[in-house]
Amino acid sequence: MSVDTDSFKAAMRRWASGVTVVTAKGDAGDAGMTVSAFSSVSAEPPLVVVCLHASTRTHAAVEASERFVVNLLSSEQEALSDRFASSKGDRFEGLVVGRGQTGAALLEGTIARLECELVSAHREGTHTLFVGRVLEATTAPGEPLLYAEGGYRRLAP
């Protein structure tokens, strides 16, 4: 017996998660998308996993370049999250981005950035789990942007 899609989605909306923008530099240039399916895997060696829909440009860029950046958004970056969640327009237009070891975009104002080299990829259903070895980790002050129940949330003091 299998759960129906609507019940599964309703249950998963109850799970609060941090909000990230995963970026990669592919053959067609910069790619990036808002991702909440992100987690640490191991501290030694430092590994993380991101889960990307296989039909996206960001998925193709990660696959081609074998490198990506996880930009952890601050509680002040709802608009940036919305921008990278939208399929309209050039997500990078007008943004100032840095470049690190991976060549992928490092977004300004984030509370952390993890530059990663692809270790493995696991296709499951409509998505691929990309496991990356963290090459560089940087942090900045601020609170994380959270998402639950279809909306943004903030930590209570």
C-alpha positions, -999 to 999 in steps of 0.1 A, spaced: 0 0 0 13 35 -9 3 69 4 -14 92 -21 5 123 -33 -18 149 -16 -15 132 18 23 129 15 26 166 5 3 176 34 25 157 59 57 171 45 44 207 48 44 202 85 82 198 85 101 230 91 133 234 71 160 260 64 160 277 30 190 276 7 198 286 -28 219 260 -46 240 275 -74 262 259 -101 280 270 -132 270 248 -161 276 249 -199 248 275 -202 262 298 -175 250 303 -140 221 282 -126 204 284 -93 173 274 -74 157 276 -40 161 243 -22 148 232 12 158 196 7 193 200 21 212 183 50 246 175 64 257 139 59 290 137 77 315 159 95 345 137 87 348 139 58 325 170 55 296 160 33 262 175 25 233 164 3 210 185 -18 179 171 -36 171 186 -70 143 179 -95 158 162 -125 141 185 -150 157 217 -137 186 237 -152 203 237 -118 203 199 -118 219 198 -153 245 223 -142 255 203 -111 256 171 -132 278 188 -158 302 207 -136 303 183 -107 304 213 -84 279 234 -65 274 259 -38 248 258 -10 239 294 0 221 293 34 197 322 34 192 347 62 158 356 77 161 389 57 162 371 23 126 361 16 127 380 -17 159 362 -28 142 329 -20 112 338 -40 133 350 -69 152 317 -71 119 297 -66 103 314 -96 107 302 -132 103 337 -145 132 358 -159 169 356 -152 173 348 -116 208 363 -115 199 396 -133 212 426 -112 227 405 -85 263 410 -73 278 375 -69 312 363 -59 331 333 -72 349 307 -51 367 275 -58 338 259 -77 332 288 -100 295 288 -89 278 320 -77 283 330 -41 253 350 -31 256 382 -9 240 385 25 238 347 33 245 334 68 267 306 54 280 292 21 293 257 14 313 252 -18 311 216 -28 326 190 -51 303 162 -62 310 129 -46 280 109 -58 245 112 -73 215 90 -65 184 92 -87 152 85 -69 118 92 -85 117 126 -100 148 139 -80 185 133 -77 203 134 -44 237 150 -49 262 143 -22 290 169 -21 323 171 -3 326 206 13 357 223 0 351 257 17 327 268 44 321 304 53 297 319 78 283 354 86 261 367 114 223 364 112 193 342 117 183 315 93 153 318 70 128 289 77 99 275 57 69 255 70 32 251 62 36 270 29 52 301 43 84 316 57 91 315 94 116 331 118 132 318 150 116 333 181 140 350 205 
